[in-house]
């Protein structure tokens, strides 16, 4: 049984202030001495970095499309074990999910799967009495979604607050917080959303502290904690990455990190470790050598386009990565990793493992994907079916090698990515918790080196 008190922070639409409120609540409760477990609905990698700063724990994703609804509660239980409170930040509007698939992957679906009360963050900047109609509509749309209260954001004045409260008195839902209109906390964004924590360091710490102060000043933390404690126990066992690894040596799996490669799900490293690997993080911006004894390499997502000159200037590491790949060692590259392995990125030389060139584009490629492995690789056997997510504003030409990585089935049919020697490189982000055999297969190939 899972009995961690929990709240889902949702909104009627994007840009209502969910991230500020959710991160601020995490920071405010952590400052009270509570162990707070941070979670994010959907595939987003950036918000969990701010959540981690606020709580001191890994930010974890709950994605019902990539992992399946059946894994949401177990993954939540795994991440929240031993905590006093869990705060789950939603995605988009409360009822928005995977395109054309009903409630799948929506905040509402995750709230129902977790049996968690929802706190609705409303941008009240351009309304007064109409806020009651808005809240009533969201609260009554799905009777299985329990909205336990409202936090009013961007409130202009005492008079504005009084009008909003009077209107909401008729809705029966309590106002659990009022946050005044003010200059936004300094969380700069660019083409794919907020700038990741790893790129901002001290500024990100200051931003999270400011979010915590604003939320603490404007919200009734005692009432919010009491609401969280109304969540019933979940009859689910926690997801566990552990299993009995094959006998043999412990291979070193090098995982790219640092400011250029910030996109990673915490469960991936846990799965690699459980499969018998020693996971060592290195920074392609700073380290001129791969970790000693590297038998396999994982290069995840991030923003290599922002750091193309610096990545290119680190010639010793580029040579080391190329030599490892050419030796046939297992290499798993997702999105940013795909670009790093290309011949060049925006005219700057990269590793040259793949005979392809990458460049920034005006077009944003975004959305869930269904994929099938086209051929055998250290990551997946031919025919393996996975669900994933694309999120980039770059173009790789050609987009697929002689042996593609994936055949895509949504939203259109196409092949994508590269499989050559031990390399599996693709734009597709995947969540290995849904397919732990991916990590096991990768480590077994590393062990066989």
Secondary structure as a PSIPRED ss2 file (coil, helix, strand):
# PSIPRED VFORMAT (PSIPRED V4.0)

   1 X C   1.000  0.000  0.000
   2 X E   0.000  0.000  1.000
   3 X C   1.000  0.000  0.000
   4 X C   1.000  0.000  0.000
   5 X C   1.000  0.000  0.000
   6 X E   0.000  0.000  1.000
   7 X E   0.000  0.000  1.000
   8 X E   0.000  0.000  1.000
   9 X E   0.000  0.000  1.000
  10 X E   0.000  0.000  1.000
  11 X E   0.000  0.000  1.000
  12 X C   1.000  0.000  0.000
  13 X C   1.000  0.000  0.000
  14 X C   1.000  0.000  0.000
  15 X C   1.000  0.000  0.000
  16 X C   1.000  0.000  0.000
  17 X C   1.000  0.000  0.000
  18 X H   0.000  1.000  0.000
  19 X H   0.000  1.000  0.000
  20 X H   0.000  1.000  0.000
  21 X H   0.000  1.000  0.000
  22 X H   0.000  1.000  0.000
  23 X H   0.000  1.000  0.000
  24 X H   0.000  1.000  0.000
  25 X H   0.000  1.000  0.000
  26 X H   0.000  1.000  0.000
  27 X H   0.000  1.000  0.000
  28 X H   0.000  1.000  0.000
  29 X H   0.000  1.000  0.000
  30 X H   0.000  1.000  0.000
  31 X H   0.000  1.000  0.000
  32 X C   1.000  0.000  0.000
  33 X C   1.000  0.000  0.000
  34 X C   1.000  0.000  0.000
  35 X C   1.000  0.000  0.000
  36 X E   0.000  0.000  1.000
  37 X E   0.000  0.000  1.000
  38 X E   0.000  0.000  1.000
  39 X E   0.000  0.000  1.000
  40 X E   0.000  0.000  1.000
  41 X E   0.000  0.000  1.000
  42 X C   1.000  0.000  0.000
  43 X C   1.000  0.000  0.000
  44 X C   1.000  0.000  0.000
  45 X C   1.000  0.000  0.000
  46 X C   1.000  0.000  0.000
  47 X H   0.000  1.000  0.000
  48 X H   0.000  1.000  0.000
  49 X H   0.000  1.000  0.000
  50 X H   0.000  1.000  0.000
  51 X H   0.000  1.000  0.000
  52 X H   0.000  1.000  0.000
  53 X H   0.000  1.000  0.000
  54 X H   0.000  1.000  0.000
  55 X H   0.000  1.000  0.000
  56 X C   1.000  0.000  0.000
  57 X C   1.000  0.000  0.000
  58 X C   1.000  0.000  0.000
  59 X C   1.000  0.000  0.000
  60 X E   0.000  0.000  1.000
  61 X E   0.000  0.000  1.000
  62 X E   0.000  0.000  1.000
  63 X C   1.000  0.000  0.000
  64 X C   1.000  0.000  0.000
  65 X C   1.000  0.000  0.000
  66 X C   1.000  0.000  0.000
  67 X C   1.000  0.000  0.000
  68 X C   1.000  0.000  0.000
  69 X H   0.000  1.000  0.000
  70 X H   0.000  1.000  0.000
  71 X H   0.000  1.000  0.000
  72 X H   0.000  1.000  0.000
  73 X H   0.000  1.000  0.000
  74 X H   0.000  1.000  0.000
  75 X H   0.000  1.000  0.000
  76 X H   0.000  1.000  0.000
  77 X H   0.000  1.000  0.000
  78 X H   0.000  1.000  0.000
  79 X H   0.000  1.000  0.000
  80 X H   0.000  1.000  0.000
  81 X C   1.000  0.000  0.000
  82 X C   1.000  0.000  0.000
  83 X C   1.000  0.000  0.000
  84 X C   1.000  0.000  0.000
  85 X E   0.000  0.000  1.000
  86 X E   0.000  0.000  1.000
  87 X E   0.000  0.000  1.000
  88 X E   0.000  0.000  1.000
  89 X E   0.000  0.000  1.000
  90 X C   1.000  0.000  0.000
  91 X C   1.000  0.000  0.000
  92 X C   1.000  0.000  0.000
  93 X C   1.000  0.000  0.000
  94 X C   1.000  0.000  0.000
  95 X C   1.000  0.000  0.000
  96 X C   1.000  0.000  0.000
  97 X C   1.000  0.000  0.000
  98 X C   1.000  0.000  0.000
  99 X C   1.000  0.000  0.000
 100 X C   1.000  0.000  0.000
 101 X C   1.000  0.000  0.000
 102 X C   1.000  0.000  0.000
 103 X C   1.000  0.000  0.000
 104 X C   1.000  0.000  0.000
 105 X C   1.000  0.000  0.000
 106 X C   1.000  0.000  0.000
 107 X H   0.000  1.000  0.000
 108 X H   0.000  1.000  0.000
 109 X H   0.000  1.000  0.000
 110 X H   0.000  1.000  0.000
 111 X H   0.000  1.000  0.000
 112 X H   0.000  1.000  0.000
 113 X H   0.000  1.000  0.000
 114 X H   0.000  1.000  0.000
 115 X C   1.000  0.000  0.000
 116 X C   1.000  0.000  0.000
 117 X E   0.000  0.000  1.000
 118 X E   0.000  0.000  1.000
 119 X E   0.000  0.000  1.000
 120 X E   0.000  0.000  1.000
 121 X E   0.000  0.000  1.000
 122 X E   0.000  0.000  1.000
 123 X E   0.000  0.000  1.000
 124 X C   1.000  0.000  0.000
 125 X C   1.000  0.000  0.000
 126 X C   1.000  0.000  0.000
 127 X C   1.000  0.000  0.000
 128 X C   1.000  0.000  0.000
 129 X C   1.000  0.000  0.000
 130 X H   0.000  1.000  0.000
 131 X H   0.000  1.000  0.000
 132 X H   0.000  1.000  0.000
 133 X H   0.000  1.000  0.000
 134 X H   0.000  1.000  0.000
 135 X H   0.000  1.000  0.000
 136 X H   0.000  1.000  0.000
 137 X H   0.000  1.000  0.000
 138 X H   0.000  1.000  0.000
 139 X H   0.000  1.000  0.000
 140 X H   0.000  1.000  0.000
 141 X H   0.000  1.000  0.000
 142 X C   1.000  0.000  0.000
 143 X C   1.000  0.000  0.000
 144 X C   1.000  0.000  0.000
 145 X C   1.000  0.000  0.000
 146 X C   1.000  0.000  0.000
 147 X E   0.000  0.000  1.000
 148 X E   0.000  0.000  1.000
 149 X E   0.000  0.000  1.000
 150 X E   0.000  0.000  1.000
 151 X E   0.000  0.000  1.000
 152 X E   0.000  0.000  1.000
 153 X E   0.000  0.000  1.000
 154 X E   0.000  0.000  1.000
 155 X E   0.000  0.000  1.000
 156 X C   1.000  0.000  0.000
 157 X C   1.000  0.000  0.000
 158 X H   0.000  1.000  0.000
 159 X H   0.000  1.000  0.000
 160 X H   0.000  1.000  0.000
 161 X H   0.000  1.000  0.000
 162 X H   0.000  1.000  0.000
 163 X H   0.000  1.000  0.000
 164 X H   0.000  1.000  0.000
 165 X H   0.000  1.000  0.000
 166 X H   0.000  1.000  0.000
 167 X H   0.000  1.000  0.000
 168 X H   0.000  1.000  0.000
 169 X H   0.000  1.000  0.000
 170 X C   1.000  0.000  0.000
 171 X C   1.000  0.000  0.000
 172 X C   1.000  0.000  0.000
 173 X C   1.000  0.000  0.000
 174 X C   1.000  0.000  0.000
 175 X E   0.000  0.000  1.000
 176 X E   0.000  0.000  1.000
 177 X E   0.000  0.000  1.000
 178 X E   0.000  0.000  1.000
 179 X E   0.000  0.000  1.000
 180 X E   0.000  0.000  1.000
 181 X C   1.000  0.000  0.000
 182 X C   1.000  0.000  0.000
 183 X C   1.000  0.000  0.000
 184 X C   1.000  0.000  0.000
 185 X C   1.000  0.000  0.000
 186 X C   1.000  0.000  0.000
 187 X C   1.000  0.000  0.000
 188 X C   1.000  0.000  0.000
 189 X E   0.000  0.000  1.000
 190 X E   0.000  0.000  1.000
 191 X C   1.000  0.000  0.000
 192 X C   1.000  0.000  0.000
 193 X E   0.000  0.000  1.000
 194 X E   0.000  0.000  1.000
 195 X C   1.000  0.000  0.000
 196 X C   1.000  0.000  0.000
 197 X H   0.000  1.000  0.000
 198 X H   0.000  1.000  0.000
 199 X H   0.000  1.000  0.000
 200 X H   0.000  1.000  0.000
 201 X C   1.000  0.000  0.000
 202 X H   0.000  1.000  0.000
 203 X H   0.000  1.000  0.000
 204 X H   0.000  1.000  0.000
 205 X H   0.000  1.000  0.000
 206 X H   0.000  1.000  0.000
 207 X H   0.000  1.000  0.000
 208 X H   0.000  1.000  0.000
 209 X H   0.000  1.000  0.000
 210 X H   0.000  1.000  0.000
 211 X H   0.000  1.000  0.000
 212 X H   0.000  1.000  0.000
 213 X H   0.000  1.000  0.000
 214 X H   0.000  1.000  0.000
 215 X H   0.000  1.000  0.000
 216 X H   0.000  1.000  0.000
 217 X H   0.000  1.000  0.000
 218 X H   0.000  1.000  0.000
 219 X E   0.000  0.000  1.000
 220 X C   1.000  0.000  0.000
 221 X H   0.000  1.000  0.000
 222 X H   0.000  1.000  0.000
 223 X H   0.000  1.000  0.000
 224 X H   0.000  1.000  0.000
 225 X H   0.000  1.000  0.000
 226 X H   0.000  1.000  0.000
 227 X H   0.000  1.000  0.000
 228 X H   0.000  1.000  0.000
 229 X C   1.000  0.000  0.000
 230 X C   1.000  0.000  0.000
 231 X C   1.000  0.000  0.000
 232 X C   1.000  0.000  0.000
 233 X C   1.000  0.000  0.000
 234 X E   0.000  0.000  1.000
 235 X C   1.000  0.000  0.000
 236 X C   1.000  0.000  0.000
 237 X C   1.000  0.000  0.000
 238 X C   1.000  0.000  0.000
 239 X C   1.000  0.000  0.000
 240 X C   1.000  0.000  0.000
 241 X C   1.000  0.000  0.000
 242 X C   1.000  0.000  0.000
 243 X C   1.000  0.000  0.000
 244 X C   1.000  0.000  0.000
 245 X C   1.000  0.000  0.000
 246 X C   1.000  0.000  0.000
 247 X C   1.000  0.000  0.000
 248 X C   1.000  0.000  0.000
 249 X C   1.000  0.000  0.000
 250 X C   1.000  0.000  0.000
 251 X C   1.000  0.000  0.000
 252 X E   0.000  0.000  1.000
 253 X E   0.000  0.000  1.000
 254 X E   0.000  0.000  1.000
 255 X E   0.000  0.000  1.000
 256 X E   0.000  0.000  1.000
 257 X E   0.000  0.000  1.000
 258 X C   1.000  0.000  0.000
 259 X C   1.000  0.000  0.000
 260 X C   1.000  0.000  0.000
 261 X C   1.000  0.000  0.000
 262 X C   1.000  0.000  0.000
 263 X E   0.000  0.000  1.000
 264 X C   1.000  0.000  0.000
 265 X C   1.000  0.000  0.000
 266 X H   0.000  1.000  0.000
 267 X H   0.000  1.000  0.000
 268 X H   0.000  1.000  0.000
 269 X H   0.000  1.000  0.000
 270 X H   0.000  1.000  0.000
 271 X H   0.000  1.000  0.000
 272 X H   0.000  1.000  0.000
 273 X H   0.000  1.000  0.000
 274 X H   0.000  1.000  0.000
 275 X C   1.000  0.000  0.000
 276 X C   1.000  0.000  0.000
 277 X C   1.000  0.000  0.000
 278 X E   0.000  0.000  1.000
 279 X E   0.000  0.000  1.000
 280 X E   0.000  0.000  1.000
 281 X E   0.000  0.000  1.000
 282 X E   0.000  0.000  1.000
 283 X E   0.000  0.000  1.000
 284 X C   1.000  0.000  0.000
 285 X C   1.000  0.000  0.000
 286 X C   1.000  0.000  0.000
 287 X C   1.000  0.000  0.000
 288 X C   1.000  0.000  0.000
 289 X C   1.000  0.000  0.000
 290 X C   1.000  0.000  0.000
 291 X C   1.000  0.000  0.000
 292 X C   1.000  0.000  0.000
 293 X C   1.000  0.000  0.000
 294 X E   0.000  0.000  1.000
 295 X E   0.000  0.000  1.000
 296 X E   0.000  0.000  1.000
 297 X E   0.000  0.000  1.000
 298 X E   0.000  0.000  1.000
 299 X E   0.000  0.000  1.000
 300 X C   1.000  0.000  0.000
 301 X E   0.000  0.000  1.000
 302 X C   1.000  0.000  0.000
 303 X C   1.000  0.000  0.000
 304 X C   1.000  0.000  0.000
 305 X C   1.000  0.000  0.000
 306 X C   1.000  0.000  0.000
 307 X C   1.000  0.000  0.000
 308 X H   0.000  1.000  0.000
 309 X H   0.000  1.000  0.000
 310 X H   0.000  1.000  0.000
 311 X H   0.000  1.000  0.000
 312 X H   0.000  1.000  0.000
 313 X H   0.000  1.000  0.000
 314 X C   1.000  0.000  0.000
 315 X H   0.000  1.000  0.000
 316 X H   0.000  1.000  0.000
 317 X H   0.000  1.000  0.000
 318 X H   0.000  1.000  0.000
 319 X H   0.000  1.000  0.000
 320 X H   0.000  1.000  0.000
 321 X H   0.000  1.000  0.000
 322 X H   0.000  1.000  0.000
 323 X H   0.000  1.000  0.000
 324 X H   0.000  1.000  0.000
 325 X H   0.000  1.000  0.000
 326 X H   0.000  1.000  0.000
 327 X C   1.000  0.000  0.000
 328 X C   1.000  0.000  0.000
 329 X C   1.000  0.000  0.000
 330 X E   0.000  0.000  1.000
 331 X E   0.000  0.000  1.000
 332 X E   0.000  0.000  1.000
 333 X E   0.000  0.000  1.000
 334 X E   0.000  0.000  1.000
 335 X C   1.000  0.000  0.000
 336 X H   0.000  1.000  0.000
 337 X H   0.000  1.000  0.000
 338 X H   0.000  1.000  0.000
 339 X H   0.000  1.000  0.000
 340 X H   0.000  1.000  0.000
 341 X H   0.000  1.000  0.000
 342 X C   1.000  0.000  0.000
 343 X C   1.000  0.000  0.000
 344 X E   0.000  0.000  1.000
 345 X E   0.000  0.000  1.000
 346 X C   1.000  0.000  0.000
 347 X C   1.000  0.000  0.000
 348 X E   0.000  0.000  1.000
 349 X E   0.000  0.000  1.000
 350 X C   1.000  0.000  0.000
 351 X C   1.000  0.000  0.000
 352 X C   1.000  0.000  0.000
 353 X C   1.000  0.000  0.000
 354 X C   1.000  0.000  0.000
 355 X C   1.000  0.000  0.000
 356 X C   1.000  0.000  0.000
 357 X E   0.000  0.000  1.000
 358 X E   0.000  0.000  1.000
 359 X E   0.000  0.000  1.000
 360 X E   0.000  0.000  1.000
 361 X E   0.000  0.000  1.000
 362 X E   0.000  0.000  1.000
 363 X E   0.000  0.000  1.000
 364 X E   0.000  0.000  1.000
 365 X E   0.000  0.000  1.000
 366 X E   0.000  0.000  1.000
 367 X E   0.000  0.000  1.000
 368 X E   0.000  0.000  1.000
 369 X E   0.000  0.000  1.000
 370 X E   0.000  0.000  1.000
 371 X E   0.000  0.000  1.000
 372 X E   0.000  0.000  1.000
 373 X E   0.000  0.000  1.000
 374 X C   1.000  0.000  0.000
 375 X C   1.000  0.000  0.000
 376 X C   1.000  0.000  0.000
 377 X C   1.000  0.000  0.000
 378 X C   1.000  0.000  0.000
 379 X C   1.000  0.000  0.000
 380 X C   1.000  0.000  0.000
 381 X C   1.000  0.000  0.000
 382 X C   1.000  0.000  0.000
 383 X C   1.000  0.000  0.000
 384 X C   1.000  0.000  0.000
 385 X E   0.000  0.000  1.000
 386 X E   0.000  0.000  1.000
 387 X E   0.000  0.000  1.000
 388 X E   0.000  0.000  1.000
 389 X E   0.000  0.000  1.000
 390 X E   0.000  0.000  1.000
 391 X E   0.000  0.000  1.000
 392 X E   0.000  0.000  1.000
 393 X E   0.000  0.000  1.000
 394 X E   0.000  0.000  1.000
 395 X E   0.000  0.000  1.000
 396 X E   0.000  0.000  1.000
 397 X E   0.000  0.000  1.000
 398 X C   1.000  0.000  0.000
 399 X C   1.000  0.000  0.000
 400 X E   0.000  0.000  1.000
 401 X C   1.000  0.000  0.000
 402 X C   1.000  0.000  0.000
 403 X C   1.000  0.000  0.000
 404 X C   1.000  0.000  0.000
 405 X C   1.000  0.000  0.000
 406 X E   0.000  0.000  1.000
 407 X E   0.000  0.000  1.000
 408 X E   0.000  0.000  1.000
 409 X C   1.000  0.000  0.000
 410 X C   1.000  0.000  0.000
 411 X C   1.000  0.000  0.000
 412 X C   1.000  0.000  0.000
 413 X C   1.000  0.000  0.000
 414 X E   0.000  0.000  1.000
 415 X E   0.000  0.000  1.000
 416 X E   0.000  0.000  1.000
 417 X E   0.000  0.000  1.000
 418 X E   0.000  0.000  1.000
 419 X E   0.000  0.000  1.000
 420 X E   0.000  0.000  1.000
 421 X C   1.000  0.000  0.000
 422 X C   1.000  0.000  0.000
 423 X E   0.000  0.000  1.000
 424 X E   0.000  0.000  1.000
 425 X E   0.000  0.000  1.000
 426 X E   0.000  0.000  1.000
 427 X C   1.000  0.000  0.000
 428 X C   1.000  0.000  0.000
 429 X E   0.000  0.000  1.000
 430 X E   0.000  0.000  1.000
 431 X C   1.000  0.000  0.000
 432 X H   0.000  1.000  0.000
 433 X H   0.000  1.000  0.000
 434 X H   0.000  1.000  0.000
 435 X H   0.000  1.000  0.000
 436 X C   1.000  0.000  0.000
 437 X H   0.000  1.000  0.000
 438 X H   0.000  1.000  0.000
 439 X H   0.000  1.000  0.000
 440 X H   0.000  1.000  0.000
 441 X H   0.000  1.000  0.000
 442 X H   0.000  1.000  0.000
 443 X H   0.000  1.000  0.000
 444 X H   0.000  1.000  0.000
 445 X H   0.000  1.000  0.000
 446 X H   0.000  1.000  0.000
 447 X H   0.000  1.000  0.000
 448 X C   1.000  0.000  0.000
 449 X C   1.000  0.000  0.000
